[in-house]
Amino acid sequence: MPQAVEVKNLSKIYGSVRAIDGIDFEVGENEIFALIGPNGAGKSTTLRILATVLSPTSGSASVYGLDAQKDSDKVREIISYLPEEAGAYKALSGMAYLKFMAGLYSDDAGKQQEAISFALEIAGLGARIKEKAKNYSKGMTRKLLLARTVMMKPRLAILDEPTSGLDVINAMEIRNMIRGLAREGMAVLLSSHNMLEIEFLSDRVGIIHQGKIYETGTAKELKEKYNAKNLEEVFMAVVNQ
């Protein structure tokens, strides 16, 4: 059985800038794998290549054995992607938005209804799902977008800064949603600046800096290796090497 994600010697070059520079990592089935690093480290570029939004300059990126570039149509059938700056259609109610998105995913009325029911469960917005999205807080909008991302139960969810800008309560709710999805069989690849969040959420971590992955492992393994109290200390030790 192929890995959920397999990245080999992957690079993306913009002019003289190497956004990612020959990186390698894997994500297993049902695993939550996180990329951590500063702005410009290459996290979002890596996610966009695996989401088939960008093409790599060299190397390979595959999802369950399918090449993200050569087999992009097939890859899109089994993944879902939540960009950091994604937004909902503010003129639609939450319910109308989910129905619209379900219609894009499938022509089968039964599958659409199943997806909507699952999304409602994930969003947890109660009666407010009938309100227009323009009235939602950032936390409510992010929950709606996460529900949209996973409503068809993709084999791989790619999440870029899923809790960016949220308060503690909303962030915790979304983290718990993500862990629940992984327990139900979904692989998750995510990026975040919040290393304490990643320590709580992820099964394994990749530390990326200036386009290179310098370490991978569980939070516990990395903290022990660097005699650190948390992943922030690990990151600083790696960067300062």
C-alpha positions as CSV (number, residue, x, y, z in Angstrom):
1,M,0.0,0.0,0.0
2,P,1.5,3.4,-1.0
3,Q,2.0,6.1,1.5
4,A,-0.7,8.9,1.7
5,V,2.1,11.4,0.6
6,E,5.5,10.7,-0.7
7,V,7.8,13.6,-1.6
8,K,11.2,13.0,-3.1
9,N,13.9,15.6,-3.9
10,L,11.2,18.2,-4.5
11,S,12.2,21.7,-5.6
12,K,10.4,24.9,-6.7
13,I,12.4,27.8,-8.1
14,Y,11.1,31.3,-8.8
15,G,13.9,33.1,-10.7
16,S,16.8,33.1,-8.4
17,V,14.7,32.1,-5.3
18,R,14.5,28.4,-4.3
19,A,11.2,28.3,-2.5
20,I,11.8,24.7,-1.7
21,D,15.1,23.0,-2.3
22,G,15.2,19.2,-2.6
23,I,13.0,18.2,0.2
24,D,11.9,14.6,1.1
25,F,9.2,13.4,3.5
26,E,6.3,10.9,3.7
27,V,2.9,10.9,5.3
28,G,1.3,7.6,6.3
29,E,-2.4,6.6,6.3
30,N,-4.4,8.1,9.1
31,E,-1.4,10.3,10.1
32,I,-1.3,14.0,10.9
33,F,1.9,15.3,9.6
34,A,2.8,19.0,10.1
35,L,5.3,21.3,8.5
36,I,6.6,24.0,10.8
37,G,8.8,27.0,10.0
38,P,8.9,30.8,9.7
39,N,7.3,32.9,6.9
40,G,8.9,32.1,3.5
41,A,10.2,28.7,4.7
42,G,8.4,26.8,1.9
43,K,5.4,25.4,3.8
44,S,2.6,26.8,1.6
45,T,4.5,26.1,-1.6
46,T,4.9,22.4,-0.7
47,L,1.2,22.2,0.2
48,R,0.2,23.8,-3.1
49,I,2.2,21.4,-5.1
50,L,0.6,18.4,-3.4
51,A,-2.8,20.1,-3.9
52,T,-2.0,20.3,-7.7
53,V,-2.2,24.1,-7.6
54,L,1.5,24.5,-8.4
55,S,3.9,22.4,-10.6
56,P,7.3,21.6,-9.1
57,T,10.5,22.6,-10.8
58,S,12.0,19.2,-10.2
59,G,11.6,16.1,-8.0
60,S,8.3,14.3,-7.4
61,A,5.3,14.5,-5.1
62,S,2.7,11.7,-5.0
63,V,-0.6,11.1,-3.2
64,Y,-1.4,7.4,-2.7
65,G,0.9,6.5,-5.5
66,L,-0.6,9.1,-7.9
67,D,1.8,11.8,-9.3
68,A,0.5,15.2,-8.3
69,Q,1.6,16.7,-11.6
70,K,1.0,13.8,-14.1
71,D,-2.1,12.4,-12.5
72,S,-3.5,15.7,-11.2
73,D,-7.1,15.0,-12.1
74,K,-7.1,11.7,-10.2
75,V,-5.3,13.3,-7.2
76,R,-8.0,16.0,-7.0
77,E,-10.6,13.3,-6.6
78,I,-9.1,12.0,-3.4
79,I,-7.8,15.2,-1.7
80,S,-9.2,18.4,-0.4
81,Y,-7.3,21.6,0.2
82,L,-7.9,24.5,2.6
83,P,-5.7,27.5,1.8
84,E,-4.7,30.0,4.6
85,E,-6.6,32.9,3.0
86,A,-9.7,31.0,1.9
87,G,-13.1,32.6,2.2
88,A,-16.8,31.7,2.0
89,Y,-19.4,33.3,-0.2
90,K,-20.6,36.0,2.1
91,A,-23.9,36.6,0.3
92,L,-24.9,32.9,0.9
93,S,-26.0,31.4,4.2
94,G,-23.8,28.7,5.6
95,M,-26.3,26.0,4.5
96,A,-26.6,27.4,1.0
97,Y,-22.8,27.5,0.7
98,L,-22.5,23.8,1.7
99,K,-25.3,22.8,-0.7
100,F,-23.5,24.7,-3.5
101,M,-20.2,23.1,-2.8
102,A,-21.7,19.6,-2.5
103,G,-23.2,20.2,-6.0
104,L,-19.8,20.9,-7.3
105,Y,-18.3,17.8,-5.8
106,S,-21.0,15.3,-7.0
107,D,-24.0,15.0,-9.3
108,D,-25.5,12.3,-7.1
109,A,-28.2,13.7,-4.9
110,G,-27.7,11.0,-2.3
111,K,-23.9,11.7,-2.0
112,Q,-24.6,15.4,-1.9
113,Q,-27.0,15.0,1.1
114,E,-24.5,12.7,2.8
115,A,-21.8,15.3,2.4
116,I,-24.0,18.1,3.7
117,S,-25.0,16.1,6.8
118,F,-21.3,15.4,7.5
119,A,-20.4,19.0,7.0
120,L,-23.1,20.2,9.4
121,E,-21.8,17.8,12.0
122,I,-18.2,19.1,11.5
123,A,-19.2,22.8,11.4
124,G,-21.2,22.7,14.6
125,L,-22.9,26.0,13.9
126,G,-26.4,25.0,15.0
127,A,-29.2,27.3,13.9
128,R,-26.6,29.9,12.7
129,I,-25.9,27.7,9.7
130,K,-29.0,29.4,8.2
131,E,-27.5,32.9,8.5
132,K,-25.5,34.6,5.8
133,A,-21.8,34.0,6.0
134,K,-21.2,37.8,6.1
135,N,-22.5,37.7,9.7
136,Y,-20.1,35.0,10.8
137,S,-17.1,35.6,13.1
138,K,-13.7,34.5,11.8
139,G,-13.9,31.4,13.9
140,M,-17.3,30.5,12.5
141,T,-16.1,31.1,9.0
142,R,-13.1,28.9,9.5
143,K,-15.3,26.1,10.9
144,L,-17.5,26.3,7.8
145,L,-14.5,26.2,5.5
146,L,-13.1,23.2,7.3
147,A,-16.5,21.5,7.0
148,R,-16.5,22.2,3.3
149,T,-12.9,20.9,2.9
150,V,-13.7,17.5,4.4
151,M,-17.4,17.1,3.5
152,M,-16.7,14.5,0.8
153,K,-14.4,12.6,3.2
154,P,-11.2,12.9,1.2
155,R,-8.4,10.4,1.7
156,L,-6.0,13.3,2.3
157,A,-6.9,16.7,3.7
158,I,-4.3,19.5,3.1
159,L,-4.7,22.3,5.6
160,D,-2.7,25.5,5.4
161,E,-2.7,27.3,8.8
162,P,-6.1,25.9,9.7
163,T,-6.4,28.0,13.0
164,S,-4.7,31.2,11.8
165,G,-6.1,34.2,13.7
166,L,-8.5,32.3,15.8
167,D,-9.1,32.7,19.6
168,V,-8.2,29.9,21.9
169,I,-11.7,28.4,22.1
170,N,-12.2,28.3,18.3
171,A,-8.7,27.0,17.7
172,M,-9.2,24.2,20.2
173,E,-12.4,23.2,18.5
174,I,-10.8,23.0,15.1
175,R,-7.8,21.0,16.4
176,N,-10.2,18.5,18.0
177,M,-12.1,18.3,14.7
178,I,-8.9,17.5,12.8
179,R,-7.8,14.8,15.3
180,G,-11.3,13.3,15.0
181,L,-11.0,13.2,11.2
182,A,-7.7,11.4,11.4
183,R,-9.1,8.8,13.8
184,E,-11.9,8.1,11.2
185,G,-9.3,7.3,8.5
186,M,-8.3,10.6,6.9
187,A,-4.6,11.5,6.4
188,V,-3.8,15.1,7.2
189,L,-1.0,17.3,6.0
190,L,-0.9,20.7,7.5
191,S,1.3,23.8,8.1
192,S,1.3,26.1,11.0
193,H,3.4,28.8,12.6
194,N,2.0,27.7,16.0
195,M,4.5,25.2,17.2
196,L,2.7,24.5,20.5
197,E,-0.4,23.8,18.5
198,I,1.5,21.4,16.3
199,E,2.9,19.6,19.3
200,F,-0.6,18.9,20.5
201,L,-2.0,18.0,17.1
202,S,0.5,16.2,15.0
203,D,1.7,12.6,14.9
204,R,5.0,13.7,13.2
205,V,6.6,17.0,12.4
206,G,8.9,18.3,9.6
207,I,11.0,21.4,10.4
208,I,11.4,23.4,7.2
209,H,13.7,26.5,6.9
210,Q,14.9,28.3,3.8
211,G,13.3,25.7,1.6
212,K,15.0,22.7,3.3
213,I,13.6,20.1,5.7
214,Y,16.2,19.8,8.5
215,E,14.4,17.4,10.8
216,T,11.4,15.0,10.9
217,G,10.1,13.0,13.8
218,T,7.6,13.0,16.6
219,A,7.6,16.0,18.9
220,K,8.8,13.7,21.7
221,E,11.7,12.4,19.6
222,L,12.8,15.9,18.5
223,K,12.6,17.3,22.0
224,E,14.7,14.5,23.4
225,K,17.3,14.9,20.6
226,Y,17.7,18.6,21.2
227,N,17.2,18.4,25.0
228,A,14.3,20.9,24.6
229,K,11.2,21.7,26.5
230,N,9.0,22.3,23.4
231,L,9.1,22.5,19.6
232,E,9.9,26.2,19.7
233,E,13.2,25.4,21.4
234,V,13.8,22.6,18.9
235,F,13.2,24.9,16.0
236,M,15.6,27.5,17.3
237,A,18.3,24.9,17.9
238,V,17.8,23.6,14.3
239,V,17.9,27.0,12.7
240,N,21.0,28.1,14.7
241,Q,23.0,25.0,13.8
